[in-house]
Amino acid sequence: MSHPTPARVATRYLSAPAMVRLVQTLGIEACLRGIAECIRADFGRWPDFDKTPASPTTRTLASSS
């Protein structure tokens, strides 16, 4: 599985029905392996992540949704 290398990566919404089709097509094992690979890759790039604390406004908006 390839991972994007730019500083900012666009996030795409994956609906529940689309996720069901993906798992049915690839199989649960392949999907979970892919997720695990992405998590490993993200932790490998940990120093590159913006770890600036969220503002109170951001936390309020996130908790109200």
N, C-alpha and C positions, 0 to 999 in steps of 0.2 A: 504494500500500500504506500503510495507516495503522499508526502505532506507538503503543503505550500510553504515557501520560504520567506515571502515578504513580511515586513514588520506588522502589517495589518492584514488580517484574513477576513474576507466577507463571510458572514454567517448566513446559512440558508435555513429556513423553517422546514421542518420535517413533520408533517401531520401524522396523526396516529394511523390512518388508513395507508399512507405511504410507507410508514414503518412496517406495518403488517406485510405489505407486498414485498418490501425489501427482505424481510426475514424469510418469507415463503420462497423467494427467489434464491437467496444466497445460503440459507440455512442458519439456524441459531448459532452453531459453533463458529462459522465464519464471521458472523456479525459480532459476536463477543470478542473474537480474536482481533478484529479490526478496531473495535473500541479500545481494547487493552493496548494495542500498538499506538494508537493516538494518544492515550494517556501517558504511556512511556515517553513518547516523543515530546509531549508538552513538558513533562518533568525535566527532560534533558535540556529544554530551553528555559528553565526557570529563571536564570539571571536576566533573560531578555524581557520578561513580563513586567508590566507597569504595576508596581505594588503600592502605589499611592493610596492612602486610605480614602474611602468613599466619603463624600460630604454628607452632612446630616440630611440634606434634601434628597440625595440619592438613596440613602437608607430608608427614608420615609416613603418615597415613591415605590421602592422595591417591596416594602412590607405591606403596602396597601393594595397590591395587586393579587 
